[in-house]
Amino acid sequence: MEAYTGFAEVYDIFMDNVPYEKWAAYLTELLKEYGVEDGLVCELGCGTGKMTELLSKKGYDMIGIDASYEMLDIASRIRNEEGDILYLCQDMREMELYGTVRGVVSVCDSLNYLMSEEDLLTTFSLVNNYLDPGGIFIFDMNTEYKYRELLGEKTICENRESCSFIWENYYDETERINEYDLTLFVKEEGELFRRFEELHYQKCYRIETVKQIIEESGMAVEAVYDAMTHEAPNAKSERVYFVAREIQK
């Protein structure tokens, strides 16, 4: 997947229906439940920094990592007024931190962009390396139910005053890959709209596969939850949260 380019400048507009505050409260609850009350926390796939900023306001010293320079430019200009958030433009499979952190989080299905089990293992191993002893890794992933029943073979359109998009989805059940074809129209000067086209892919992973890779990376699986709950995933879960703990240091 190429980093977000044209979509970066209108990303927040089209994501204004995402309950970031609710997600941040849930993440904070999980972090504290598993022992991360404060200190350094790193967000992988932070995008324009909305969640990074919210967690910073809840008292965590935040680091945001994303592969898109365009996304991070927005994050650093708009969501870092105090200058206390460190943003790093890095591929999560090659991330480098200056030291260890108490927790790592990743939301909004960022890890579904990793297209192979090898990529997941590489990323999880790096997370494990940069976690404090006993540190916590919390991340979410989209489920096959969501890809197959809610996204696959569907087209979503939105028309706003300053931008519009056409979002076409194709889910390959054999390869377990969802293809996102995005066509964007972004208003510039006067009545002029500039067209952008982006192609993205996400990989669907079975829960048991992800749990196995967590363990292979040197961490222990603490819990798997149906999103926004403390309940086990069910057949119609659209998103699941994994909680892993560093156990080898």
C-alpha positions in Angstrom: 0.0 0.0 0.0 1.2 3.5 -0.8 1.0 6.0 1.9 -2.1 8.2 2.0 -1.5 11.1 -0.3 -4.5 13.0 -1.7 -6.8 11.5 0.9 -4.7 12.9 3.8 -6.0 16.5 3.5 -9.7 15.4 3.6 -9.2 12.3 5.8 -10.6 14.0 9.0 -13.6 15.3 7.1 -14.7 11.8 6.1 -13.8 10.3 9.4 -16.0 12.7 11.4 -18.4 9.9 12.2 -15.7 7.8 14.0 -16.3 8.0 17.8 -12.7 8.8 18.6 -13.5 10.0 22.1 -15.3 6.7 22.9 -12.4 4.7 21.5 -9.9 6.8 23.5 -11.9 6.1 26.7 -12.0 2.4 25.9 -8.3 2.3 25.2 -7.4 4.2 28.3 -9.6 1.8 30.3 -7.7 -1.2 28.9 -4.3 0.4 29.4 -5.0 1.1 33.0 -6.7 -2.3 33.6 -3.5 -4.0 32.4 -1.2 -1.7 34.4 -0.3 1.2 32.1 -1.4 4.2 34.2 0.9 6.8 32.7 4.3 7.1 31.0 5.4 6.6 27.4 2.9 5.1 24.9 3.5 4.7 21.2 0.7 4.7 18.6 1.3 2.7 15.4 -0.5 4.0 12.3 -1.5 7.2 14.0 -2.6 9.0 10.8 -3.5 12.6 11.4 -3.0 12.2 15.2 -6.6 12.3 16.5 -6.1 9.3 18.9 -2.6 10.4 19.7 -3.8 13.7 20.8 -6.7 12.3 22.9 -4.4 9.9 24.7 -1.9 12.7 25.3 -4.8 14.7 27.0 -5.5 11.7 29.2 -2.0 12.0 30.6 0.2 9.7 28.5 3.5 10.9 26.9 2.7 10.0 23.3 4.8 9.0 20.3 2.9 8.7 17.0 4.3 6.6 14.1 2.9 6.6 10.5 4.3 5.9 7.1 2.5 8.8 5.5 4.4 12.1 5.6 1.2 13.9 4.5 -0.8 12.5 7.5 2.0 13.4 9.9 2.3 16.9 8.5 -1.4 17.5 9.5 -0.8 15.8 12.9 2.2 17.9 13.7 0.6 21.2 12.6 -2.9 20.8 14.0 -2.6 18.4 16.9 0.6 19.2 18.6 0.1 22.8 19.8 2.1 22.1 23.0 4.8 20.3 21.1 4.8 17.4 23.5 4.0 14.7 21.0 6.8 13.1 19.1 5.7 12.1 15.5 7.9 9.8 13.5 7.5 9.0 9.8 8.3 5.3 9.8 7.0 2.0 8.4 5.8 0.1 11.4 7.7 -3.0 10.1 11.0 -1.0 10.5 10.2 1.3 13.4 13.0 2.6 15.6 12.4 4.2 19.0 14.9 5.9 21.2 14.1 3.6 24.1 11.4 1.4 25.5 7.8 2.4 26.2 5.2 1.3 28.7 2.6 0.6 26.0 2.0 0.4 22.3 -1.5 0.9 20.7 -2.8 0.7 17.2 -6.4 1.4 16.2 -8.7 1.9 13.2 -7.5 -1.4 11.6 -4.0 -0.1 10.8 -2.5 -3.6 11.3 -4.9 -5.0 8.6 -2.7 -3.1 6.1 0.1 -5.6 6.8 -0.3 -8.1 4.0 1.4 -11.2 5.3 1.9 -13.2 8.5 5.7 -12.4 8.1 4.9 -8.7 8.2 2.8 -9.2 11.3 5.5 -11.2 13.0 8.2 -8.6 12.1 6.0 -5.8 13.5 5.0 -7.7 16.7 8.7 -8.6 17.3 9.6 -4.9 17.1 6.8 -4.0 19.5 8.0 -6.6 21.9 11.6 -5.3 21.6 10.5 -1.7 22.5 8.1 -2.5 25.3 9.2 -2.1 28.9 9.3 -5.4 30.9 5.7 -6.4 31.3 4.6 -3.7 28.9 1.3 -3.8 27.1 0.4 -3.9 23.4 -3.3 -3.2 22.4 -4.5 -3.2 18.9 -7.6 -3.8 16.8 -8.4 -5.6 13.6 -11.3 -5.9 11.3 -13.0 -9.3 11.1 -13.9 -11.5 8.1 -17.6 -10.9 8.9 -17.0 -7.1 8.3 -15.1 -7.7 5.1 -17.4 -10.3 3.7 -20.8 -9.0 4.8 -20.4 -5.2 5.3 -17.7 -4.1 3.0 -17.1 -6.6 0.2 -18.6 -5.8 -3.2 -20.1 -2.6 -1.9 -19.7 1.0 -3.0 -19.9 3.9 -0.5 -20.2 7.5 -1.7 -20.2 10.8 0.2 -20.6 14.3 -1.2 -19.5 17.2 1.0 -19.2 20.9 0.1 -15.4 20.9 -0.2 -14.8 17.2 -1.2 -16.5 14.0 -2.4 -15.4 10.4 -2.6 -16.4 7.1 -4.2 -15.1 4.1 -2.2 -15.4 0.7 -3.9 -14.7 -2.5 -2.1 -13.9 -6.0 -3.4 -13.3 -8.8 -1.0 -11.4 -11.9 -2.2 -12.5 -14.7 0.2 -9.7 -17.1 -1.0 -6.9 -14.6 -0.5 -8.7 -13.0 2.4 -7.8 -9.5 1.0 -10.1 -6.5 0.7 -9.3 -4.0 -2.1 -10.3 -0.4 -1.6 -10.6 1.7 -4.7 -10.8 5.4 -3.7 -11.7 8.2 -6.0 -11.5 11.6 -4.4 -12.6 15.1 -5.6 -11.1 17.8 -3.5 -12.1 21.5 -3.9 -9.2 23.9 -4.6 -9.9 27.4 -5.9 -13.3 28.7 -7.0 -15.3 25.8 -8.6 -12.2 23.8 -9.4 -12.0 20.2 -7.9 -8.9 18.1 -8.2 -9.3 14.3 -8.7 -7.2 11.8 -6.8 -7.2 8.0 -7.1 -5.8 5.7 -4.5 -5.7 1.9 -4.2 -5.4 0.2 -0.8 -5.4 -3.3 0.4 -6.2 -4.9 3.8 -5.6 -8.5 4.8 -8.1 -10.4 7.0 -6.5 -12.6 9.7 -8.1 -15.3 11.8 -8.1 -14.6 15.5 -6.2 -17.8 16.2 -3.5 -16.9 13.7 -3.0 -13.5 15.2 -2.7 -15.1 18.7 -0.1 -17.5 17.5 2.0 -14.8 15.9 1.8 -12.7 19.1 3.2 -15.7 21.0 5.9 -16.3 18.3 7.0 -12.7 18.8 7.7 -13.3 22.5 4.6 -11.8 24.0 1.7 -13.4 25.8 -1.9 -13.0 24.8 -3.8 -11.4 27.7 -7.2 -11.1 26.1 -9.2 -10.8 22.9 -12.4 -8.7 23.0 -15.3 -7.8 20.8 -14.7 -4.1 20.2 -15.7 -1.7 22.9 -16.6 -4.5 25.3 -15.0 -7.0 27.6 -16.8 -9.8 25.9 -15.4 -12.5 23.7 -15.7 -12.0 19.9 -18.8 -13.5 18.3 -19.8 -14.5 14.8 -21.0 -11.0 14.0 -18.1 -9.0 15.6 -17.0 -6.3 13.1 -13.8 -5.4 15.0 -11.8 -7.2 17.7 -9.2 -5.9 20.2 -6.1 -7.9 21.2 -4.2 -7.3 24.4 -0.7 -8.7 24.6 2.0 -8.4 27.2 5.8 -8.4 27.0 7.1 -11.4 29.1 10.7 -12.1 28.2 12.7 -9.2 29.6 
